[in-house]
């Protein structure tokens, strides 16, 4: 990678980059379902960082009591993870294509996305990983100048 040839695409950081996921079939069925999520950048997105920090503030004093992450009671750990998941679907997942109800496409909603992540926890882990890949949110300066 040559320095000075790319820049951060702030539109992609805020509004997301379409990412393809394949969900496994239900109950071991080989049928796969295609899903596209528009993921904003979790690494440099200040709105996400601020929302996450604000949402986790109520837990700061409580967490200070625990010296190791393994000391955190499971109920508290679950609550913190739930808060993080909620902020992720509100700030990072900006749209989707693929979820259907019957034969009708479903519009994106944070509640629907939470339900999807609860049903497919591995999808959440993959989406979180994709949302932190900085190269997804960069654009080539030369391409931009050429109008591509």
C-alpha positions as MATLAB code, in Angstrom:
seq = 'XXXXXXXXXXXXXXXXXXXXXXXXXXXXXXXXXXXXXXXXXXXXXXXXXXXXXXXXXXXXXXXXXXXXXXXXXXXXXXXXXXXXXXXXXXXXXXXXXXXXXXXXXXXXXXXXXXXXXXXXXXXXXXXXXXXXXXXXXXXXXXXXXXXX';
ca = [
       0.000    0.000    0.000;
       1.392    3.343   -1.018;
       0.882    6.181    1.431;
      -1.097    9.138    0.157;
      -3.077    7.201   -2.451;
      -6.247    6.684   -0.416;
      -8.423    8.640    1.950;
     -11.241    7.803    4.317;
     -14.643    7.948    2.621;
     -16.690    9.723    5.289;
     -19.952    8.906    3.511;
     -19.117    5.190    3.812;
     -18.043    5.666    7.443;
     -21.418    7.207    8.330;
     -23.847    5.467    5.963;
     -22.262    2.069    5.569;
     -20.816   -0.257    2.982;
     -22.913   -3.150    1.666;
     -21.627   -6.478    2.923;
     -22.804   -9.913    1.802;
     -23.452  -12.634    4.388;
     -24.718  -16.180    3.932;
     -26.827  -17.640    6.713;
     -26.912  -21.391    7.251;
     -30.081  -23.378    6.715;
     -32.384  -23.983    9.668;
     -31.988  -27.236   11.635;
     -29.036  -28.385    9.573;
     -30.807  -27.974    6.228;
     -28.368  -27.201    3.419;
     -30.473  -24.231    2.231;
     -28.502  -21.019    2.598;
     -30.008  -17.546    2.795;
     -28.303  -14.481    1.352;
     -28.344  -11.316    3.430;
     -26.794   -7.921    2.780;
     -26.103   -5.477    5.589;
     -24.972   -1.887    5.163;
     -22.315   -1.478    7.869;
     -20.936    1.866    8.977;
     -17.364    1.990   10.266;
     -17.185    1.003   13.939;
     -13.517    2.005   14.139;
     -13.676    5.751   13.451;
     -17.401    6.491   13.633;
     -17.578    9.098   16.408;
     -21.378    8.887   16.746;
     -21.074    5.152   17.458;
     -18.258    5.634   19.964;
     -20.152    8.383   21.789;
     -23.393    6.376   21.873;
     -21.564    3.292   23.144;
     -19.742    5.266   25.830;
     -22.972    6.931   26.982;
     -24.845    3.608   27.028;
     -22.133    1.926   29.096;
     -21.750    4.770   31.640;
     -24.237    3.220   34.094;
     -21.979    0.143   34.323;
     -18.624    1.908   34.854;
     -18.651    2.037   38.656;
     -19.931   -1.495   38.899;
     -17.297   -2.807   36.501;
     -14.558   -1.044   38.469;
     -15.289   -3.487   41.301;
     -14.146   -6.404   39.160;
     -10.432   -6.807   38.548;
     -10.671   -9.473   35.837;
     -13.214   -9.845   33.085;
     -13.851  -13.396   34.257;
     -15.025  -12.084   37.633;
     -18.020  -10.329   36.113;
     -21.249  -12.144   36.979;
     -22.919  -13.730   33.934;
     -26.101  -11.651   34.346;
     -24.109   -8.391   34.301;
     -22.009   -9.562   31.363;
     -25.181  -10.400   29.419;
     -26.678   -6.992   30.187;
     -23.525   -5.195   28.997;
     -23.430   -7.290   25.820;
     -27.108   -6.517   25.206;
     -26.394   -2.781   25.501;
     -23.474   -3.066   23.079;
     -25.586   -5.040   20.613;
     -28.354   -2.419   20.792;
     -25.927    0.429   20.050;
     -24.409   -1.600   17.188;
     -27.779   -2.070   15.442;
     -28.702    1.581   15.989;
     -25.400    3.133   14.913;
     -23.515    0.672   12.690;
     -26.086   -1.400   10.783;
     -27.752    1.220    8.607;
     -29.831   -0.938    6.243;
     -30.376   -4.480    5.018;
     -31.522   -6.433    2.003;
     -32.790   -9.965    2.206;
     -35.021  -10.355    5.288;
     -38.517  -11.348    4.249;
     -41.830  -11.844    6.003;
     -43.742  -14.265    3.838;
     -43.020  -12.987    0.345;
     -42.531   -9.330    1.321;
     -39.146   -7.687    1.929;
     -38.894   -6.226    5.401;
     -37.653   -2.668    5.926;
     -34.651   -2.308    8.212;
     -35.322   -1.671   11.882;
     -33.011   -1.980   14.885;
     -35.564   -4.275   16.546;
     -35.649   -6.588   13.533;
     -31.868   -6.607   13.354;
     -31.625   -7.476   17.068;
     -33.982  -10.388   16.474;
     -31.821  -11.529   13.549;
     -28.622  -11.299   15.629;
     -30.289  -13.160   18.495;
     -31.256  -15.948   16.102;
     -27.818  -15.967   14.426;
     -25.203  -14.870   17.006;
     -22.431  -15.852   14.589;
     -23.793  -13.228   12.176;
     -23.311  -10.527   14.811;
     -19.694  -11.609   15.323;
     -19.077  -11.516   11.557;
     -20.766   -8.116   11.176;
     -18.743   -6.661   14.060;
     -15.560   -7.931   12.440;
     -16.453   -6.498    9.036;
     -17.396   -3.123   10.530;
     -13.859   -2.682   11.895;
     -11.956   -3.401    8.680;
     -10.620    0.043    7.840;
      -9.872   -0.785    4.202;
     -13.617   -1.129    3.510;
     -14.066    2.600    4.169;
     -11.186    3.950    2.098;
     -11.320    5.231   -1.440;
      -8.506    5.669   -3.901;
      -7.649    9.317   -4.508;
      -6.766    8.655   -8.149;
     -10.083    6.872   -8.837;
     -11.991    9.689   -7.214;
     -10.172   12.332   -9.300;
     -10.872   10.374  -12.482;
     -14.577   10.254  -11.664;
     -14.721    6.484  -11.076;
];
